[in-house]
Amino acid sequence: MVNFIDALRQFDFKKNKIYLIIAIAVLIILSFSFRKQTTTVLLILVSILLSIFVAMFKLKRFGLELATFSTVIFSLTAGPFAGAIIGGVLSFLHMMITQSIGIYIMWVIPAYVIAGFLVASLQG
């Protein structure tokens, strides 16, 4: 088992600082734009923190992520366009933070955008 202090020492905060700043900026903008969706914004924050946790402890093999769940919930509460934006942003941030970039990024991010849009569009 990885010691938390050792994992923090090994985690490259300088390398991931820009992604954390982007995530915080997106959350601030969303919290002012969608005041009714405070719970959803907190869910997005938890999703980003989980991505950081996965990166710190190298848990990519377990598939821990809340980007899909957060995209669906946000899409249902804020509408299809906001859901599409959140789907794209969260999937991108999750991949960047966990450093799981590959050729599949070309269809994964658009799939999250489409999912975010369709969930609210197909809701009865």
N, C-alpha and C positions, 0 to 999 in steps of 0.2 A: 504494500500500500504506500502510496506517495504521501510524504509529509507535506502538509499545507504550506509551511514556511519554505521548504525546499522548492515547491512548485511555484510559489510567488517569486522566489529568487530566479528561477529559470525562465519565467514568463517575460517576454520581451515587450515591456510596456511602451517603449519608445517606438517600436515598429508598429504597434497596434493603436497608438495614441490618436492618429487621424480618424480611425474608424470609431473610436469611442466619442470623439468630438462630433463627428457626423451623426452618430446615434443620439447623442444628447440634444443636438440642434434639431433633429427631426422630432424628437419627443417634445421639446419646448414648443415648436411650431404647432404640432398636433394638439397639445394641451390647450393652446389658446384658440385654435380653430374649432375644436370639437369638445366643448366643455361638458356636454351631456355624456360623452364617452370616456369619462375619467377612468373607469374600471378597465376599459379596453386599452387606454394609454398605459396604465400600470401593467397590463398583461404584455404589452409590447416591451416595456422596460424589463420585465422578468425574462422575456424571450432573449433579449440582448445579453442580460446578465448570465443566463444559462449558456449562451454561446461562449462567453468569456470563461465560464467555469469549465466547459468542455475543452476549450483550448488550453487552459491552465493545467488540467489533469490528463490531457491526451485521451479523452473518452470518445473520440470520433467513431470508433468501431461499434459503440452501443447505439448510435443513431439518436442521441438525445437532442431534440430541437423543438421549439414551440412556434416556429415561423408559420407552419401550415395552420395550426390552431388559431394563432393570433390573426392571420390573414382572414380566415373564415369568420371569426367573431367580429373583427373590425368591419368587414364587408357587410355583415348583417346589420350592424348598428349605424354605420356611416354611409352606406351606399356603394354602388358598384365601382365608381371611379376612385373613391378613396380606398376601397378595398384593393383595387388593382395597384395603386401606388404603394400601399403598405406591403402588399405581396412582393412586389419587386424590390423595394427597399430592404425588407426583412430578410429575404432570401439572399440578397447581395451581401448584407452585413453579416449574416450567419456564415456565409462562405468565406468572407474576408477574415473575420475574427478567428474562425477555426482553421484557417489556412487550408481549406479544401477546394482549391481552384483546379479546374481541369477543363477539358474540351466540353464536358457535359454542361458547363455554365451557359452555353449557347441555347440550350433548350430548358434548363431548369428554371432560370429566372423568368423567361417568357411564360412558362407553365404556371408559375406562381401568380404572375400578372393576370393571365387568363382565368385562373381559378378565383382570384379575388374579384374579378369582374362578374364571372358567371354565377357565383354563389348568391349575390344580391339580385342579379338580373333574373334568375330562375325562381327566386323566392315567390311563393304564391301570394 
